[in-house]
Amino acid sequence: MTQASICTIGDEILIGQIVDTNSSHISRALNSLGVKVTRMVSIGDDQDTIISSLTQELKQNDIVIVTGGLGPTKDDITKTALAKLSGSEAYKTDERQLEIIHRILSSRGLDVLDINKAQASVPDTCEVIPNKLGTAPIMVFRFDEAVLGHKSTLYSLPGVPFEAIGALNDVLADIKEHNSLSDIYHKTVMTFGIAESALSNMIEEWEDSLPEDMHLAYLPNPLTGVRLRLSIYGGVKEEQEARIDAELAKLKPILGHSLYSFEDDTLESCIGKMLKEHGKTISAAESCTGGTIAALLTSVAGSSEYFLGSVTSYANSVKTRVLGVPEKIIAEHGAVSSECVAAMAEGVRRLNGSDYAVATSGIAGPGGGSEAKPVGLVWIGISTPNGTETHKMLFKGDRKRNIERFAANALNILRVKLVNELNH
């Protein structure tokens, strides 16, 4: 199995000034190619640290991909460090990159300065993949067994995400040309409504019976639930896929409605597919979630086919005046109640003329709670052609996390309702 390490260089990442998005893109691309990523490392702007860190990664991996530290300014020292690491004694100018530099700067109406031209100058120990989107070339250093004890290749990419991701296809092509690759196969199982620990207990017997070469990972997310990822490294992809599918067939009856997709999917996407397939529509009335449900539903491409609209009825006056919630209900039961959220769901369904409606009313916090109605309490209402039902749930978290959980659980309740009504 070909192994790789992904390294980012720059103090700006270590101090939290910018977020490293390159590594996740590169990792996904390598996995799809059949390269197993073993580590992701961030390295500061110090030449000795860069050399020692990259030497260690090269010793432990077949491929090391580095991003960052290749700009025209004096604080970008990666090229110098790589020259020293590779034993370079001289620099050479890559004419292809120099031509790109002239073209890019001329198109921006800028003069080509010596500092810009210097970016086309690279250590004589490297090969160059021209960077078509920027001024710093992709440098490729190949180390033989005499140096590291095994063959290893280092690819140095610019840190700018647009350029780094844009260079990936060329880098992947080079990796395929110089390495004997085997397949990596991942299969995703999306679940919702079961906590990670409870899910582990539920599927413990199934998990313990998995073949030794199958690896299971739990990846919880408040908006999408617990994602299970089943992986096999090595072998033939078609055989891997058949073996994993056979194991997942055993898992499906154990999870029941908690399982909502065998793809890297979302609740809102699954809801959209069902509504679109059956020609049904949805609307939302939100109080405590403040439009989060509507935002999630409309984040799906093509949602205009089934999402009609929403009312963010944060104030009680909007609940009564726009949604038609009787003032008596709020006076007797309060806005955070089964009666109120049922009336909200029925009101927005009637207002928009949708087939289905979802509504929320709760206390996200940090204030506003009481002994009878604590922070984290939410009532969720679902109105359908067959009637209206409500669900009471209680969570513990900060305001942001509570809102996310309120919205996600409302969508999940809606999803299960649609499965029961539309798929039977």
SEZA-976231 format. One record per residue (C-alpha): residue number from 0; residue in three letters; x, y, z. Coordinates in nm, 4 decimals. Example, Ala and Ser with C-alpha at 12.3 -4.5 7.8 and 13.67 -1.06 7.14 Angstrom:
residues 2
{site 0; "Ala"; {1.2300; -0.4500; 0.7800}}
{site 1; "Ser"; {1.3670; -0.1060; 0.7140}}
END
This chain:
residues 424
{site 0; "Met"; {0.0000; 0.0000; 0.0000}}
{site 1; "Thr"; {0.1474; 0.3345; -0.1082}}
{site 2; "Gln"; {0.1509; 0.5756; 0.1872}}
{site 3; "Ala"; {0.1591; 0.9541; 0.1933}}
{site 4; "Ser"; {0.1999; 1.2429; 0.4325}}
{site 5; "Ile"; {0.0549; 1.5903; 0.3757}}
{site 6; "Cys"; {0.2503; 1.8832; 0.5194}}
{site 7; "Thr"; {0.1573; 2.2495; 0.5409}}
{site 8; "Ile"; {0.4241; 2.5136; 0.5922}}
{site 9; "Gly"; {0.3614; 2.8547; 0.7464}}
{site 10; "Asp"; {0.3307; 3.0198; 1.0859}}
{site 11; "Glu"; {-0.0061; 3.1618; 0.9766}}
{site 12; "Ile"; {-0.1596; 2.8131; 1.0057}}
{site 13; "Leu"; {-0.0019; 2.7365; 1.3434}}
{site 14; "Ile"; {-0.1240; 3.0620; 1.5000}}
{site 15; "Gly"; {-0.4741; 3.0126; 1.3592}}
{site 16; "Gln"; {-0.4607; 3.3089; 1.1255}}
{site 17; "Ile"; {-0.5806; 3.0990; 0.8319}}
{site 18; "Val"; {-0.7543; 2.7620; 0.8073}}
{site 19; "Asp"; {-0.5857; 2.4801; 0.6177}}
{site 20; "Thr"; {-0.8348; 2.3608; 0.3568}}
{site 21; "Asn"; {-0.5735; 2.2189; 0.1189}}
{site 22; "Ser"; {-0.5029; 1.9054; 0.3217}}
{site 23; "Ser"; {-0.8599; 1.7754; 0.3154}}
{site 24; "His"; {-0.8832; 1.8227; -0.0629}}
{site 25; "Ile"; {-0.5485; 1.6546; -0.1197}}
{site 26; "Ser"; {-0.6315; 1.3682; 0.1153}}
{site 27; "Arg"; {-0.9579; 1.2908; -0.0637}}
{site 28; "Ala"; {-0.7803; 1.2979; -0.3992}}
{site 29; "Leu"; {-0.5059; 1.0627; -0.2791}}
{site 30; "Asn"; {-0.7579; 0.8196; -0.1300}}
{site 31; "Ser"; {-0.9488; 0.8065; -0.4563}}
{site 32; "Leu"; {-0.6202; 0.7178; -0.6264}}
{site 33; "Gly"; {-0.5396; 0.4343; -0.3863}}
{site 34; "Val"; {-0.2851; 0.6174; -0.1701}}
{site 35; "Lys"; {-0.3287; 0.5906; 0.2058}}
{site 36; "Val"; {-0.2675; 0.9176; 0.3916}}
{site 37; "Thr"; {-0.0970; 0.8401; 0.7226}}
{site 38; "Arg"; {-0.0329; 1.1875; 0.8615}}
{site 39; "Met"; {-0.1090; 1.5565; 0.8261}}
{site 40; "Val"; {0.1595; 1.7853; 0.9663}}
{site 41; "Ser"; {0.1847; 2.1624; 1.0055}}
{site 42; "Ile"; {0.5337; 2.3105; 1.0139}}
{site 43; "Gly"; {0.6397; 2.6619; 1.1096}}
{site 44; "Asp"; {0.8556; 2.9013; 0.9076}}
{site 45; "Asp"; {1.1920; 2.7816; 1.0321}}
{site 46; "Gln"; {1.4407; 2.6287; 0.7891}}
{site 47; "Asp"; {1.5902; 2.3717; 1.0258}}
{site 48; "Thr"; {1.2441; 2.2621; 1.1434}}
{site 49; "Ile"; {1.1230; 2.2300; 0.7847}}
{site 50; "Ile"; {1.4223; 2.0129; 0.6893}}
{site 51; "Ser"; {1.4050; 1.7863; 0.9942}}
{site 52; "Ser"; {1.0264; 1.7477; 0.9755}}
{site 53; "Leu"; {1.0205; 1.6699; 0.6037}}
{site 54; "Thr"; {1.3113; 1.4253; 0.6407}}
{site 55; "Gln"; {1.1111; 1.2365; 0.9017}}
{site 56; "Glu"; {0.8015; 1.2274; 0.6798}}
{site 57; "Leu"; {1.0030; 1.1094; 0.3791}}
{site 58; "Lys"; {1.1529; 0.8251; 0.5838}}
{site 59; "Gln"; {0.8079; 0.7005; 0.6849}}
{site 60; "Asn"; {0.6150; 0.7524; 0.3598}}
{site 61; "Asp"; {0.6403; 0.6908; -0.0121}}
{site 62; "Ile"; {0.4960; 1.0329; -0.0962}}
{site 63; "Val"; {0.5102; 1.3671; 0.0834}}
{site 64; "Ile"; {0.2987; 1.6560; -0.0440}}
{site 65; "Val"; {0.3925; 1.9996; 0.0861}}
{site 66; "Thr"; {0.1858; 2.3156; 0.0484}}
{site 67; "Gly"; {0.2881; 2.6712; 0.1331}}
{site 68; "Gly"; {0.5951; 2.8864; 0.1632}}
{site 69; "Leu"; {0.6560; 2.9459; -0.2093}}
{site 70; "Gly"; {0.5689; 3.3126; -0.2499}}
{site 71; "Pro"; {0.7948; 3.5888; -0.3844}}
{site 72; "Thr"; {0.8647; 3.7455; -0.0436}}
{site 73; "Lys"; {1.1705; 3.6872; 0.1735}}
{site 74; "Asp"; {0.9758; 3.5090; 0.4483}}
{site 75; "Asp"; {0.8907; 3.2221; 0.2115}}
{site 76; "Ile"; {1.1816; 2.9898; 0.2820}}
{site 77; "Thr"; {1.0484; 2.6524; 0.1678}}
{site 78; "Lys"; {1.2433; 2.6520; -0.1593}}
{site 79; "Thr"; {1.5715; 2.7168; 0.0223}}
{site 80; "Ala"; {1.4969; 2.4417; 0.2728}}
{site 81; "Leu"; {1.4108; 2.1948; -0.0048}}
{site 82; "Ala"; {1.7302; 2.2802; -0.1888}}
{site 83; "Lys"; {1.9317; 2.1976; 0.1214}}
{site 84; "Leu"; {1.7266; 1.8856; 0.1947}}
{site 85; "Ser"; {1.7808; 1.7504; -0.1582}}
{site 86; "Gly"; {2.1522; 1.8353; -0.1709}}
{site 87; "Ser"; {2.1158; 2.0980; -0.4422}}
{site 88; "Glu"; {2.4245; 2.3027; -0.5240}}
{site 89; "Ala"; {2.2793; 2.5292; -0.7914}}
{site 90; "Tyr"; {1.9535; 2.6738; -0.9263}}
{site 91; "Lys"; {1.8045; 2.6572; -1.2731}}
{site 92; "Thr"; {1.5343; 2.8630; -1.4438}}
{site 93; "Asp"; {1.2286; 2.6784; -1.5670}}
{site 94; "Glu"; {1.1391; 2.8607; -1.8873}}
{site 95; "Arg"; {0.7838; 2.7213; -1.8925}}
{site 96; "Gln"; {0.7067; 2.8735; -1.5534}}
{site 97; "Leu"; {0.8789; 3.1983; -1.6453}}
{site 98; "Glu"; {0.6516; 3.2292; -1.9489}}
{site 99; "Ile"; {0.3465; 3.1753; -1.7276}}
{site 100; "Ile"; {0.4717; 3.4422; -1.4852}}
{site 101; "His"; {0.5039; 3.6941; -1.7690}}
{site 102; "Arg"; {0.1565; 3.6082; -1.8981}}
{site 103; "Ile"; {-0.0146; 3.6312; -1.5587}}
{site 104; "Leu"; {0.1442; 3.9607; -1.4540}}
{site 105; "Ser"; {0.0979; 4.1188; -1.7969}}
{site 106; "Ser"; {-0.2723; 4.0286; -1.7930}}
{site 107; "Arg"; {-0.3002; 4.2182; -1.4634}}
{site 108; "Gly"; {-0.1159; 4.5188; -1.6027}}
{site 109; "Leu"; {0.1821; 4.4583; -1.3726}}
{site 110; "Asp"; {0.5533; 4.4801; -1.4436}}
{site 111; "Val"; {0.7556; 4.1604; -1.4144}}
{site 112; "Leu"; {1.0086; 4.2335; -1.1414}}
{site 113; "Asp"; {1.3233; 4.0368; -1.0586}}
{site 114; "Ile"; {1.1499; 3.9061; -0.7478}}
{site 115; "Asn"; {0.8773; 3.7596; -0.9707}}
{site 116; "Lys"; {1.1251; 3.6071; -1.2139}}
{site 117; "Ala"; {1.3027; 3.4434; -0.9193}}
{site 118; "Gln"; {1.0011; 3.2225; -0.8642}}
{site 119; "Ala"; {1.0847; 3.0354; -1.1851}}
{site 120; "Ser"; {1.4294; 2.9605; -1.0436}}
{site 121; "Val"; {1.4345; 2.6169; -0.8777}}
{site 122; "Pro"; {1.6933; 2.3817; -0.7235}}
{site 123; "Asp"; {1.8723; 2.1729; -0.9860}}
{site 124; "Thr"; {1.7723; 1.8565; -0.7963}}
{site 125; "Cys"; {1.4041; 1.8923; -0.8797}}
{site 126; "Glu"; {1.1723; 1.8322; -1.1679}}
{site 127; "Val"; {0.9094; 2.0958; -1.2425}}
{site 128; "Ile"; {0.5389; 2.0685; -1.3068}}
{site 129; "Pro"; {0.4351; 2.4126; -1.4378}}
{site 130; "Asn"; {0.1761; 2.5932; -1.2262}}
{site 131; "Lys"; {-0.0721; 2.7170; -1.4847}}
{site 132; "Leu"; {-0.2702; 2.9201; -1.2291}}
{site 133; "Gly"; {0.0064; 3.1031; -1.0444}}
{site 134; "Thr"; {0.3678; 3.2091; -1.0404}}
{site 135; "Ala"; {0.5273; 2.9450; -0.8145}}
{site 136; "Pro"; {0.5974; 2.6120; -0.9907}}
{site 137; "Ile"; {0.5272; 2.2678; -0.8491}}
{site 138; "Met"; {0.8636; 2.1177; -0.7558}}
{site 139; "Val"; {0.9130; 1.7412; -0.7548}}
{site 140; "Phe"; {1.2041; 1.5880; -0.5627}}
{site 141; "Arg"; {1.2731; 1.2171; -0.6018}}
{site 142; "Phe"; {1.4835; 1.0433; -0.3349}}
{site 143; "Asp"; {1.6345; 0.7007; -0.3958}}
{site 144; "Glu"; {1.6964; 0.4140; -0.1559}}
{site 145; "Ala"; {2.0511; 0.5235; -0.0797}}
{site 146; "Val"; {1.9231; 0.8403; 0.0857}}
{site 147; "Leu"; {1.6182; 0.7211; 0.2816}}
{site 148; "Gly"; {1.6284; 0.3424; 0.2697}}
{site 149; "His"; {1.3407; 0.3393; 0.0230}}
{site 150; "Lys"; {1.2245; 0.5417; -0.2737}}
{site 151; "Ser"; {1.0212; 0.8490; -0.1838}}
{site 152; "Thr"; {0.8921; 1.1553; -0.3692}}
{site 153; "Leu"; {0.8222; 1.5039; -0.2386}}
{site 154; "Tyr"; {0.5837; 1.7375; -0.4211}}
{site 155; "Ser"; {0.6004; 2.1042; -0.3241}}
{site 156; "Leu"; {0.2817; 2.2979; -0.4091}}
{site 157; "Pro"; {0.1835; 2.6630; -0.3571}}
{site 158; "Gly"; {-0.0240; 2.7334; -0.0471}}
{site 159; "Val"; {-0.2954; 2.9335; -0.2234}}
{site 160; "Pro"; {-0.5912; 2.6896; -0.2329}}
{site 161; "Phe"; {-0.6935; 2.7870; -0.5868}}
{site 162; "Glu"; {-0.3449; 2.7025; -0.7111}}
{site 163; "Ala"; {-0.2845; 2.3974; -0.4917}}
{site 164; "Ile"; {-0.6129; 2.2300; -0.5864}}
{site 165; "Gly"; {-0.5676; 2.3364; -0.9476}}
{site 166; "Ala"; {-0.2328; 2.1552; -0.9585}}
{site 167; "Leu"; {-0.3674; 1.8300; -0.8142}}
{site 168; "Asn"; {-0.4544; 1.6598; -1.1422}}
{site 169; "Asp"; {-0.0994; 1.6994; -1.2690}}
{site 170; "Val"; {0.0416; 1.5775; -0.9375}}
{site 171; "Leu"; {-0.1897; 1.2753; -0.9321}}
{site 172; "Ala"; {-0.0915; 1.1884; -1.2875}}
{site 173; "Asp"; {0.2748; 1.1915; -1.1842}}
{site 174; "Ile"; {0.2001; 0.9754; -0.8791}}
{site 175; "Lys"; {0.0197; 0.7191; -1.0966}}
{site 176; "Glu"; {0.3111; 0.7132; -1.3400}}
{site 177; "His"; {0.5758; 0.6477; -1.0750}}
{site 178; "Asn"; {0.3946; 0.4241; -0.8234}}
{site 179; "Ser"; {0.2293; 0.0831; -0.8218}}
{site 180; "Leu"; {-0.1083; 0.1636; -0.6679}}
{site 181; "Ser"; {-0.3739; -0.0591; -0.5159}}
{site 182; "Asp"; {-0.7357; 0.0320; -0.4528}}
{site 183; "Ile"; {-0.8831; 0.1862; -0.1398}}
{site 184; "Tyr"; {-1.2556; 0.1411; -0.0958}}
{site 185; "His"; {-1.4738; 0.3336; 0.1478}}
{site 186; "Lys"; {-1.8464; 0.2950; 0.2025}}
{site 187; "Thr"; {-2.0437; 0.5436; 0.4080}}
{site 188; "Val"; {-2.3487; 0.4734; 0.6225}}
{site 189; "Met"; {-2.5416; 0.7796; 0.7428}}
{site 190; "Thr"; {-2.7420; 0.7400; 1.0646}}
{site 191; "Phe"; {-2.9421; 0.9802; 1.2774}}
{site 192; "Gly"; {-3.1201; 0.9705; 1.6105}}
{site 193; "Ile"; {-2.8811; 0.7387; 1.7931}}
{site 194; "Ala"; {-2.5921; 0.8699; 2.0038}}
{site 195; "Glu"; {-2.2467; 0.7433; 1.9130}}
{site 196; "Ser"; {-2.2139; 0.5320; 2.2295}}
{site 197; "Ala"; {-2.5619; 0.3816; 2.1903}}
{site 198; "Leu"; {-2.4936; 0.3124; 1.8240}}
{site 199; "Ser"; {-2.1711; 0.1340; 1.9155}}
{site 200; "Asn"; {-2.3603; -0.0898; 2.1570}}
{site 201; "Met"; {-2.6346; -0.1567; 1.9025}}
{site 202; "Ile"; {-2.3980; -0.2772; 1.6315}}
{site 203; "Glu"; {-2.1315; -0.4295; 1.8572}}
{site 204; "Glu"; {-2.1964; -0.7898; 1.7511}}
{site 205; "Trp"; {-2.1983; -0.6927; 1.3834}}
{site 206; "Glu"; {-1.8795; -0.4887; 1.4222}}
{site 207; "Asp"; {-1.6988; -0.7702; 1.6066}}
{site 208; "Ser"; {-1.7799; -1.0099; 1.3238}}
{site 209; "Leu"; {-1.6243; -0.7920; 1.0514}}
{site 210; "Pro"; {-1.3270; -0.9406; 0.8620}}
{site 211; "Glu"; {-0.9899; -0.8285; 0.9935}}
{site 212; "Asp"; {-0.9107; -0.6196; 0.6848}}
{site 213; "Met"; {-1.2282; -0.4095; 0.7192}}
{site 214; "His"; {-1.1964; -0.0970; 0.9317}}
{site 215; "Leu"; {-1.4932; 0.0871; 1.0852}}
{site 216; "Ala"; {-1.4847; 0.4531; 1.1890}}
{site 217; "Tyr"; {-1.7469; 0.6606; 1.3744}}
{site 218; "Leu"; {-1.7781; 1.0248; 1.2621}}
{site 219; "Pro"; {-2.0440; 1.2203; 1.4588}}
{site 220; "Asn"; {-2.1880; 1.5511; 1.3395}}
{site 221; "Pro"; {-2.4809; 1.7370; 1.5029}}
{site 222; "Leu"; {-2.6367; 1.8277; 1.1655}}
{site 223; "Thr"; {-2.6014; 1.4947; 0.9879}}
{site 224; "Gly"; {-2.5843; 1.2381; 1.2678}}
{site 225; "Val"; {-2.3253; 0.9651; 1.3131}}
{site 226; "Arg"; {-2.1553; 0.8676; 0.9901}}
{site 227; "Leu"; {-2.0094; 0.5179; 0.9783}}
{site 228; "Arg"; {-1.7247; 0.4624; 0.7339}}
{site 229; "Leu"; {-1.6277; 0.1079; 0.6402}}
{site 230; "Ser"; {-1.2922; 0.0790; 0.4611}}
{site 231; "Ile"; {-1.0676; -0.1793; 0.2970}}
{site 232; "Tyr"; {-0.7122; -0.0934; 0.1922}}
{site 233; "Gly"; {-0.5630; -0.2938; -0.0923}}
{site 234; "Gly"; {-0.7050; -0.5590; -0.3189}}
{site 235; "Val"; {-0.9287; -0.5191; -0.6214}}
{site 236; "Lys"; {-1.1971; -0.2533; -0.6012}}
{site 237; "Glu"; {-1.4802; -0.4654; -0.7456}}
{site 238; "Glu"; {-1.4104; -0.7413; -0.4921}}
{site 239; "Gln"; {-1.3817; -0.4916; -0.2051}}
{site 240; "Glu"; {-1.7126; -0.3337; -0.2995}}
{site 241; "Ala"; {-1.8938; -0.6687; -0.3103}}
{site 242; "Arg"; {-1.7544; -0.7731; 0.0292}}
{site 243; "Ile"; {-1.8455; -0.4446; 0.1974}}
{site 244; "Asp"; {-2.1952; -0.4456; 0.0457}}
{site 245; "Ala"; {-2.2480; -0.7949; 0.1872}}
{site 246; "Glu"; {-2.1587; -0.6731; 0.5370}}
{site 247; "Leu"; {-2.3796; -0.3640; 0.5058}}
{site 248; "Ala"; {-2.6743; -0.5822; 0.4049}}
{site 249; "Lys"; {-2.6459; -0.7385; 0.7528}}
{site 250; "Leu"; {-2.6331; -0.3933; 0.9148}}
{site 251; "Lys"; {-2.9430; -0.2478; 0.7500}}
{site 252; "Pro"; {-3.2076; -0.4410; 0.9539}}
{site 253; "Ile"; {-3.0229; -0.3636; 1.2771}}
{site 254; "Leu"; {-3.0375; 0.0136; 1.2227}}
{site 255; "Gly"; {-3.3891; 0.0375; 1.0764}}
{site 256; "His"; {-3.5105; 0.3942; 1.0170}}
{site 257; "Ser"; {-3.1980; 0.5320; 1.1874}}
{site 258; "Leu"; {-3.0123; 0.4541; 0.8657}}
{site 259; "Tyr"; {-3.0943; 0.7148; 0.6047}}
{site 260; "Ser"; {-2.8287; 0.6794; 0.3348}}
{site 261; "Phe"; {-2.5437; 0.4633; 0.2064}}
{site 262; "Glu"; {-2.3818; 0.7733; 0.0592}}
{site 263; "Asp"; {-2.2065; 1.0721; 0.2148}}
{site 264; "Asp"; {-2.5446; 1.2427; 0.2339}}
{site 265; "Thr"; {-2.7490; 1.4878; 0.4413}}
{site 266; "Leu"; {-3.0953; 1.4788; 0.5926}}
{site 267; "Glu"; {-3.2099; 1.7700; 0.3783}}
{site 268; "Ser"; {-3.0909; 1.5975; 0.0622}}
{site 269; "Cys"; {-3.2767; 1.2756; 0.1463}}
{site 270; "Ile"; {-3.5923; 1.4725; 0.2229}}
{site 271; "Gly"; {-3.5607; 1.6555; -0.1071}}
{site 272; "Lys"; {-3.5238; 1.3319; -0.3031}}
{site 273; "Met"; {-3.8418; 1.1872; -0.1509}}
{site 274; "Leu"; {-4.0468; 1.5026; -0.2041}}
{site 275; "Lys"; {-3.9267; 1.5403; -0.5624}}
{site 276; "Glu"; {-3.9879; 1.1740; -0.6435}}
{site 277; "His"; {-4.3480; 1.1912; -0.5206}}
{site 278; "Gly"; {-4.4242; 1.5443; -0.6402}}
{site 279; "Lys"; {-4.4866; 1.6782; -0.2890}}
{site 280; "Thr"; {-4.4073; 2.0153; -0.1312}}
{site 281; "Ile"; {-4.2855; 2.1398; 0.2054}}
{site 282; "Ser"; {-4.2869; 2.4648; 0.4048}}
{site 283; "Ala"; {-4.1495; 2.5634; 0.7450}}
{site 284; "Ala"; {-4.2444; 2.7754; 1.0443}}
{site 285; "Glu"; {-3.9521; 2.8448; 1.2756}}
{site 286; "Ser"; {-3.9172; 3.0199; 1.6056}}
{site 287; "Cys"; {-3.6136; 2.8974; 1.8010}}
{site 288; "Thr"; {-3.4281; 2.7770; 1.4910}}
{site 289; "Gly"; {-3.4487; 3.1201; 1.3287}}
{site 290; "Gly"; {-3.4549; 3.0046; 0.9670}}
{site 291; "Thr"; {-3.1965; 2.7264; 1.0005}}
{site 292; "Ile"; {-3.4340; 2.4599; 0.8688}}
{site 293; "Ala"; {-3.5228; 2.6703; 0.5661}}
{site 294; "Ala"; {-3.1539; 2.7365; 0.5016}}
{site 295; "Leu"; {-3.0746; 2.3652; 0.5151}}
{site 296; "Leu"; {-3.3629; 2.2663; 0.2887}}
{site 297; "Thr"; {-3.2779; 2.5330; 0.0318}}
{site 298; "Ser"; {-2.9066; 2.4449; 0.0366}}
{site 299; "Val"; {-2.9952; 2.1484; -0.1863}}
{site 300; "Ala"; {-2.9781; 2.2166; -0.5592}}
{site 301; "Gly"; {-3.3250; 2.1961; -0.7147}}
{site 302; "Ser"; {-3.5068; 2.2604; -0.3862}}
{site 303; "Ser"; {-3.7295; 2.5172; -0.5594}}
{site 304; "Glu"; {-3.9234; 2.2203; -0.6972}}
{site 305; "Tyr"; {-4.0545; 2.1251; -0.3524}}
{site 306; "Phe"; {-3.9754; 2.3990; -0.0970}}
{site 307; "Leu"; {-4.2454; 2.6681; -0.1088}}
{site 308; "Gly"; {-4.1381; 2.9046; 0.1678}}
{site 309; "Ser"; {-4.1058; 2.9659; 0.5391}}
{site 310; "Val"; {-4.2039; 3.2005; 0.8186}}
{site 311; "Thr"; {-3.9528; 3.2871; 1.0904}}
{site 312; "Ser"; {-4.2117; 3.3560; 1.3584}}
{site 313; "Tyr"; {-3.9772; 3.4566; 1.6373}}
{site 314; "Ala"; {-4.2226; 3.6962; 1.8013}}
{site 315; "Asn"; {-4.5555; 3.5715; 1.9350}}
{site 316; "Ser"; {-4.7308; 3.8437; 1.7366}}
{site 317; "Val"; {-4.6034; 3.6862; 1.4140}}
{site 318; "Lys"; {-4.7214; 3.3450; 1.5307}}
{site 319; "Thr"; {-5.0722; 3.4784; 1.5816}}
{site 320; "Arg"; {-5.0974; 3.7392; 1.3040}}
{site 321; "Val"; {-4.9204; 3.5521; 1.0201}}
{site 322; "Leu"; {-4.9558; 3.1859; 1.1085}}
{site 323; "Gly"; {-5.2948; 3.2115; 1.2732}}
{site 324; "Val"; {-5.1938; 3.0587; 1.6056}}
{site 325; "Pro"; {-5.4844; 3.1383; 1.8445}}
{site 326; "Glu"; {-5.3845; 3.3850; 2.1168}}
{site 327; "Lys"; {-5.5599; 3.1573; 2.3658}}
{site 328; "Ile"; {-5.3077; 2.8785; 2.2965}}
{site 329; "Ile"; {-5.0100; 3.1022; 2.3758}}
{site 330; "Ala"; {-5.1858; 3.2468; 2.6818}}
{site 331; "Glu"; {-5.2725; 2.9041; 2.8240}}
{site 332; "His"; {-4.9803; 2.6876; 2.7109}}
{site 333; "Gly"; {-4.7038; 2.9285; 2.6096}}
{site 334; "Ala"; {-4.5182; 2.9580; 2.2819}}
{site 335; "Val"; {-4.2978; 2.6605; 2.3672}}
{site 336; "Ser"; {-4.5668; 2.3957; 2.3760}}
{site 337; "Ser"; {-4.7166; 2.1099; 2.1806}}
{site 338; "Glu"; {-5.0298; 2.3099; 2.1123}}
{site 339; "Cys"; {-4.8422; 2.6123; 1.9757}}
{site 340; "Val"; {-4.6036; 2.4204; 1.7498}}
{site 341; "Ala"; {-4.8930; 2.2151; 1.6099}}
{site 342; "Ala"; {-5.0782; 2.5348; 1.5246}}
{site 343; "Met"; {-4.7627; 2.6810; 1.3690}}
{site 344; "Ala"; {-4.7145; 2.3784; 1.1440}}
{site 345; "Glu"; {-5.0799; 2.3780; 1.0381}}
{site 346; "Gly"; {-5.0721; 2.7544; 0.9850}}
{site 347; "Val"; {-4.7688; 2.7615; 0.7563}}
{site 348; "Arg"; {-4.8971; 2.4604; 0.5629}}
{site 349; "Arg"; {-5.2253; 2.6387; 0.5080}}
{site 350; "Leu"; {-5.0560; 2.9712; 0.4294}}
{site 351; "Asn"; {-4.8255; 2.8266; 0.1643}}
{site 352; "Gly"; {-5.0505; 2.5507; 0.0378}}
{site 353; "Ser"; {-4.7819; 2.2860; 0.0885}}
{site 354; "Asp"; {-4.8384; 1.9139; 0.1322}}
{site 355; "Tyr"; {-4.6154; 1.8997; 0.4380}}
{site 356; "Ala"; {-4.4914; 2.1452; 0.6982}}
{site 357; "Val"; {-4.2393; 2.1412; 0.9806}}
{site 358; "Ala"; {-4.2370; 2.3815; 1.2770}}
{site 359; "Thr"; {-4.0143; 2.4455; 1.5782}}
{site 360; "Ser"; {-4.0544; 2.6352; 1.9036}}
{site 361; "Gly"; {-3.8070; 2.6070; 2.1875}}
{site 362; "Ile"; {-3.5504; 2.7666; 2.4165}}
{site 363; "Ala"; {-3.2016; 2.7757; 2.2664}}
{site 364; "Gly"; {-3.0476; 2.9680; 2.5586}}
{site 365; "Pro"; {-2.8416; 3.0709; 2.7299}}
{site 366; "Gly"; {-3.1279; 3.2520; 2.9050}}
{site 367; "Gly"; {-3.5058; 3.2214; 2.8951}}
{site 368; "Gly"; {-3.5406; 2.8830; 3.0576}}
{site 369; "Ser"; {-3.7338; 2.7808; 3.3674}}
{site 370; "Glu"; {-3.7757; 2.4691; 3.5784}}
{site 371; "Ala"; {-4.0793; 2.3678; 3.3757}}
{site 372; "Lys"; {-3.9263; 2.4660; 3.0423}}
{site 373; "Pro"; {-3.5453; 2.4499; 3.0650}}
{site 374; "Val"; {-3.2897; 2.5718; 2.8157}}
{site 375; "Gly"; {-3.2511; 2.3083; 2.5460}}
{site 376; "Leu"; {-3.6213; 2.2229; 2.5276}}
{site 377; "Val"; {-3.7787; 2.2146; 2.1823}}
{site 378; "Trp"; {-4.1189; 2.1198; 2.0466}}
{site 379; "Ile"; {-4.1269; 2.0014; 1.6854}}
{site 380; "Gly"; {-4.4462; 1.9906; 1.4824}}
{site 381; "Ile"; {-4.5089; 1.8007; 1.1595}}
{site 382; "Ser"; {-4.8286; 1.8671; 0.9640}}
{site 383; "Thr"; {-4.9246; 1.6297; 0.6813}}
{site 384; "Pro"; {-5.2339; 1.5504; 0.4728}}
{site 385; "Asn"; {-5.3047; 1.2808; 0.7325}}
{site 386; "Gly"; {-5.2873; 1.5025; 1.0410}}
{site 387; "Thr"; {-5.0460; 1.6803; 1.2740}}
{site 388; "Glu"; {-4.8124; 1.5371; 1.5344}}
{site 389; "Thr"; {-4.5687; 1.6943; 1.7796}}
{site 390; "His"; {-4.2482; 1.5785; 1.9437}}
{site 391; "Lys"; {-4.0782; 1.7049; 2.2591}}
{site 392; "Met"; {-3.6993; 1.6883; 2.2860}}
{site 393; "Leu"; {-3.4429; 1.8170; 2.5356}}
{site 394; "Phe"; {-3.0762; 1.8873; 2.4642}}
{site 395; "Lys"; {-2.7821; 2.0219; 2.6611}}
{site 396; "Gly"; {-2.5474; 2.2560; 2.4802}}
{site 397; "Asp"; {-2.4674; 2.6164; 2.4037}}
{site 398; "Arg"; {-2.7000; 2.8276; 2.1920}}
{site 399; "Lys"; {-2.5377; 2.7429; 1.8587}}
{site 400; "Arg"; {-2.5284; 2.3692; 1.9263}}
{site 401; "Asn"; {-2.8873; 2.3677; 2.0524}}
{site 402; "Ile"; {-3.0122; 2.5436; 1.7389}}
{site 403; "Glu"; {-2.8254; 2.2939; 1.5200}}
{site 404; "Arg"; {-2.9719; 2.0008; 1.7102}}
{site 405; "Phe"; {-3.3228; 2.1455; 1.7073}}
{site 406; "Ala"; {-3.3089; 2.1892; 1.3284}}
{site 407; "Ala"; {-3.1438; 1.8557; 1.2528}}
{site 408; "Asn"; {-3.3840; 1.6581; 1.4704}}
{site 409; "Ala"; {-3.6808; 1.8370; 1.3151}}
{site 410; "Leu"; {-3.5554; 1.7333; 0.9720}}
{site 411; "Asn"; {-3.5021; 1.3774; 1.0888}}
{site 412; "Ile"; {-3.8547; 1.3508; 1.2296}}
{site 413; "Leu"; {-3.9829; 1.4890; 0.8994}}
{site 414; "Arg"; {-3.7680; 1.2368; 0.7092}}
{site 415; "Val"; {-3.9073; 0.9392; 0.9023}}
{site 416; "Lys"; {-4.2605; 1.0710; 0.8539}}
{site 417; "Leu"; {-4.2064; 1.0978; 0.4787}}
{site 418; "Val"; {-4.0625; 0.7453; 0.4643}}
{site 419; "Asn"; {-4.3704; 0.6091; 0.6413}}
{site 420; "Glu"; {-4.6225; 0.8048; 0.4344}}
{site 421; "Leu"; {-4.4642; 0.8178; 0.0897}}
{site 422; "Asn"; {-4.2796; 0.4879; 0.0629}}
{site 423; "His"; {-4.5646; 0.2644; 0.1706}}
END
